[in-house]
């Protein structure tokens, strides 16, 4: 189902919990409802493809992997903070407008893992 219906995962977890607490045979209706929900839900494999593209990119990469950008690195120590870890990071919830910020290493800038890759 994926991104075509992001609430499908909530349905599945709720069905699991309902069955766990209620038990069989009473929870059969919960299971049936979940099955029907998934059967009727729109389907998307966008996340599978994007994640597959990420894994393929990593498999094809030669040499050491590119470093995590400095502004994305956690700085739990004073030394890391002094080295520039986390400097310039923009915490999205603190902004009203969309944040312009790079999340990929320099070597991967412009890569869109959601686009179909050709082999």
Secondary structure, DSSP 8 states (H G I E B T S, - for coil): -GGGGTTHHHHHHHHHHHHHHH-TTTTHHHHHHHHHHHHHS----HHHHHHHHHHHHHHH--SS-----GGGS---SHHHHHTTTTTT---GGG-SS------S-GGGTT--TTS----
